[in-house]
């Protein structure tokens, strides 16, 4: 599982937009990824990658995955950039570590 190291607001540097309504007031952000129809979601303590389902309406964002905020990178490209920038870390323990 990936965990945000930086505050969610810092993800704006990578194209994330503030969520709508109560989610935005709680400091949550999202990024639509057109290539592969994914949505990246981040808060100060949680990071997730979600698939867009046809007809899905998400109250945090909007109903159309092809929005004006879409990103042409793949979600893996973005995650790689976030890890390199020390924005995300893995919670997995390596073999031999405690």
Secondary structure, DSSP 8 states (H G I E B T S, - for coil): -EEE-S-GGGGGGGT-EE-SHHHHHTT-EEEEEEETTEEEEE-SS-EEEEE--TT---TTS-S-SS-TT-EEEEHHHHHHHHHHTTSEEE----TT--
